[in-house]
Amino acid sequence: MTLRLRENYPVKGTLVLFILAGLSACILSLPALAASDRSPSDPAQQREAAGDMAGALALLQKQAGDGTPQSLKNFALFLDRHTEDGRREAFLKWAAVETDPEVRKLALKQAVLIDFMQGKDADLSRDLSEYRAAGGQDLQSPKRSANAQHYSTVSIPGPLSSFARMAALSPDAAPEDLLPALARNVVTNGYEASGNEALQQTEYLRLLVRYIGQARELQAMARNQKIVIPACDSEETGNLLKVLGYRMRGACGGDMVLETVNATRAFLTADSGFPLTQLEQDLRANHRFELPYAPTQVPVLYSAKYWIEAVNQNQADFLDAFLSDPSICRLYLGLSHLDRQTAAALREQASAAKLKIYAHVLDFFGSMFQIKDGVAVVPGSAKVWGAMVGVPPSNPGAFFAKLLATDDGWMASYFDVLSRIEGPTAAYLTQPDRMKRFYDALRGKITSPGPARPVFRSSTELTLLATSLRIDPDGQPHIPGNLEVWRNLFIHHPHGKYDGKLTRSAASWKNSDDVIEALFGLSRKSVENEPLKIFLALNDVDRGRAKPMSPELASRLVAGYRTFGAQYALFADAPALSEGSIEQYLDLCRQSKDMRDTLLRADDIGTLQALAGLWRILVLQDSIPAARQDASFTKLLAPFTHVKQEGDVLDAGRSGIDTLLAAAGKQPGSMRQEQIVELLVGKLRPANGNQPASPAEVLLRVFDAQLLVPLDSIFTIADRAGKEPIDPKTVKSLDEQISRLQETQSLRSSISAEERNTFAVGYWSDRHIDQEKKLNIDKLVKNTEKRDARDALEPFLRDSLVGLLYSYYAPPGAQLLLTNSSFVRSHDFIGPENAPAAWAPTEVAGTGWPESGGGRLVGSLISLPYAVAEAEQNFLTPKREQALIWADLVPQMIVDVTVNRWRNVTPEQIRWVGLHVARGESLIAASAFNSGVETAVLNSYRRFATPSRVEWLQDRLESGDFKTAIANVPTSALYALALDPKLANISPDIYLTEAAEIASQHDPSLSPQAIAHTFGTPKPTLTHSLQPGLLYLRIFPALMGYSSRILAESWESNNIYFAALADRTGIPVGELDSYVPEWNRAAIENIFATHLEDWPALLRSLHAVGTNIQQQHVLQANIRNSEN
Amino acid sequence: MKSFLHTIGLATMVAVAAGLWLKAQDQDQTTFHVKVDMVVLSFSVTDSHGKYVNGLKPKDFKVFEDEIPEKVATFTEGNHAPLQVLDSGETKPLHVASASNESGVGPAQDLRQDAAGTNVFVLFDTSNYMYRGFVYASDAIADFIRGLDRADSVAIYTYSRNLNRAVALNRDRTSAIAGLRRAVAGDDSALYNCLLLTLRDAAKVPGRKVVIVFSNGPDNASMVAPDDVRAVAEDEGIPIYVISTSEVNKDPISSTIFKRISTNTGGKSYFAKTWQKQVEAFESIREDLGNSYTITYYPQPNPNEGFRKIRVEMTSDTAKKYRIRARPGYRPQRGI
């Protein structure tokens, strides 16, 4: 892909060298590339900033014609930034005229790295020689060693594409990942318990086995690896059709069609993607039909024999043996997670038949096993681990084998969790005494069932505790409130006893270790672990506060957790809230329970929560400065304390809106709707070519589709009804919406009595909507009923405020919000009598009960972004025929861009991220040329990857396959590599130099916090907050109770990738709030994953979408270029 | 607020343009251009024996919207090319140009051929509910595609929990059948979600279009209600035909919904458990498509921004005994 270049350019001139003292104390001196040479007034810079890449390119190309180092450098850097073809040549031309030897080396080094990245060995050899001749010492010839492979191959019948379809495998998976993916599918979907508790094959596996039989029959028909049908009336035709389960209807000729005769076989034929239509066409035309049909060779760990022998049956074929034994599949999975050395050490300890007994533990908790210098790598003290396991880590094979077999997996799960954390938390938890003590608490007396027994890892709470535990500067864990608060919880347990032993021991607690020990003790339980949840939630509330919460507040939060705990996310989002404000909010929560009129209560709660939700958005967007957050929140809540009737709620709502506007620096009291919309999503931008709709347009479309009434209309009528004239247009707008609402509802009245009875569970009658439908606006305006207009209009105000939130969180491609015009109004703030929902998390209800009037949301608005995303996700359409929308992961990916809206992003931030991602790639490329760099980079990468993935990356680099290597490193890890201070002096390159120049300007928007805030993702489960951030965690596995939701929260690459993509494509930052949601949608629709932990599929999708966007962008630029 | 809405309204006019409007350019040529508010109405006329009545002319009908007489702009019988209806009630062939031509992008294009025929969207249930009859259903749909009029275009969509756009709208029967045969059996069924998405796609296509749903009936994953989907079809003028592989009495709820959706949009529903019945159902649909009439008109000023009732009336006394099947009305699109 390339922007079209117009002409060649001559070379001459010099470049000035700077010595920097900016980026970091680690960077002693770097040659400056003088990015500042291209000042904002530079015409090329201006065009680039405006998104006119073709124009900028043309100018730079023209300037490069003068041959000065400066212009040639500008041109090379431009091409490099936008990953254009010709950049290597541009760097060489620049180097050829560059007089500063250090700068020249950088230019030549870049050419070498580009050669390696593009796999151009011949150029690489040449450019490397030139670089070394110029004095470059840090790049040696890349190693080309093939590591001892532990793969052989096995044969599966027929083409891989058909097998992949039948086995539900992504065809994009790397060859060595196919059998692990198959193994996982067999383990999770292949068998089910039969009546006598023996395992029997599921329909999935039965079909797969049948397909394998059919494929073998077809393979037997093939000659020279081809199925050939010479003519329609040949004998082969009948034979083939018989295997396929079809027959000819009609004689050979143009009217003949193929039709099913054996449904079982025909299903396999269709489902495996056999080219039936081509066969039919050829038969009709009496053409020769040829189909390459050969077995596929697939990499298998070790050898087929190793696995066949372990099955302990008389199976001769690998595939038959493999599919017949789920435990051997599990062992395959487990061993595939290990690096070569560790796997070899384990295999030396035990046969496959013995290892498979603990295969489930190895699969779930073995991926962090590693041997270094002949010793097992352990988190914390080797001595303690030796004592706990009973074998010293210095005997690594035996150590890991024993670890797997101990306590039904609890010890392995503990090892796994501790291996994944680092920093102060790791230091605290791995302190020798604590490590043993906390494990004893976790293990308890009865170890069965172990955490690897269920379908998902049941060590969820343990993982969350270890990951989220916060260590204070004194090295002790942070205990919200004080020890007494937690002692009280365990002793008095307001909602019933948690654990008898813990209740007894709580009385003698002395320090924070005692609390943590109790939490470890609870974390093995899949139920009754409420104290742990409370602890984590309060920790997150306390995390950003200038002053830790008082014991009094902590006690109140603990006591109210079961009813109001979901609301604590609001406090975690805004650490500036005072304790008084939090107490005030909790008072209102409690007060609302006393309202007997459910309609009034729902309106009161809905209005209050909507205002709090709007306040939350403005806080997260920094529209309300920290200094005004607390006061505005208090002021917003105050009027709700006096609510007696609907009119009071309306007044409180109006006051709340004005408070929000004032806090955000707007003019309260007028043009409220327009101002609030502008605050939320910015100004409306007119449609521009293929550019996606602006966020304001999307919001207003949804707002109107939900038949909502602008705030100002409501307030105008409420104030003037029966008193003074009202603009007829205002009255008409409300009247129209009511008419449309009545009409929409009348559609639903077509439900028959039978239907209603049948769907009683899903059907509800909504009194809130009914009362709105009954409003006679004419009578209200004329005040003929002597009714307070404020009372009548409050339900509409509630809907409009709630609707603003729904509209704000509407993802691209939203259909429900545009089609079900009662969706907002249907929000159930009360819930059923036995399960009050007013302050509970937002839930999606009504899915699959379509005749009930469609789905709706129930509960508070606290987790509305996720719930809206969950409701809308099934309207996304996968681009691949077999793929499905990943139900537990996709809502979080949507929330990544509906909470973090890409507003107020600066060009400098985009460049900063783009630069660092490029630096990350450059570091990995440089690893192939220098063992010192390799060690440092891989050590840094270990923070994000399991040992086997680090080894895999190393293998790819040593085989020279950079493209495959880099395509499997998450973008957030690339970014983090570039930020790692330990790598700041490693392998200087053009990116490091430019980053140092930018950093020297001390732009606060480029601080780690600012970048994390701008391009991070919200993590409502991990942090109990919607505050976007970057945690740089290892990607989590699927966990019981959360499926892949926590995996999705630990996936931080999308926004970082989009920022780097924006940098490459040059799309103006002011338009990114339109583009990025669409990119995100495309990336979701393009995912083709095989299983719930298949995060490489996310990365593949991102890269595919990014490539496509770049191509489109280049195409458009070229069109403009041609036109000019 | 007003300025917001005004700007969006303009944007909508340009971006959501769908349908065709008539513009006399000179004496000999008439050109279609895209406009937003044109109403497309398909209907069939049958006699007292249920047989299709063919050969009717524009002057044989009167069209009312909320009892306001409407002036018919174009008239199409079956899969013939559309005709312009003159003030006199006479007709003449059309010259059709794409909307993009007017904006200066892309070459002028004679769409007379494109304007003929029906755009058929087939929505095929590949959920677990269809597992047993999957291949037979596929055969029946393939036969239907083969038998479509040459002027018709066809798109193949499949669904289970999500929609899959297997083959985009085109006239290549081979690619349509190949796409159909690439369908993969899925899991849950979100019929109404996916029907909605299909209607949204169909609404973007100018000319006459229908959606044919081939389903076992149950829906266990949709978030959207059938009646909301039905409303979209009504408003867009897209008849929905449903072929259910379930017996009418076996799943009365689905049957009732299917009947309501199809009737209110001007389509039909069939309950065809056996392959033979399915073939017959498709034959009936094909016949319906070939024997229906499609007219377009620009609504006369009408203050009603809600549901507008459409009534088609035969003009001659002898024809008044004929039965006309058409959608009952629509809601006009709003510029925001």
Interface residues (C-beta under 8 A of the other chain):
Chain A: R165 G245 V257 E259 T260 A263 A266 F267 A270 D271 G273 P275 L276 T277 Q278 E280 Q281 M671 Q673 E674 V677 L684 P686 A687 A696 E697 L700 R701 D704 P710 D712 E736 S739 R740 E743 T744 L747 R748 S750 S752 E754 E755 T758 F759 Q815 L816 T819 N820 S821 V844 G846 T847 G848 P850 E851 S852 G853 G854 G855 A871 E872 N874 F875 L876 T877 P878 E881 Q882 L884 I885
Chain B: M1 S3 F4 L5 T7 I8 L10 A11 V14 A15 R132 F134 V135 Y136 S138 D139 A142 D143 R146 T158 S160 R161 N162 L163 N164 R165 A166 T174 I177 A178 R181 R182 A183 V184 A185 G186 D187 D188 A190 L191 Y192 N193 L196 L197 R200 D219 N220 A221 S222 M223 V224 A225 P226 D227 D228 V229 R230 A231 V232 P252 I253 T256 I257 R260 E305 G306 F307 R331 R334 I336
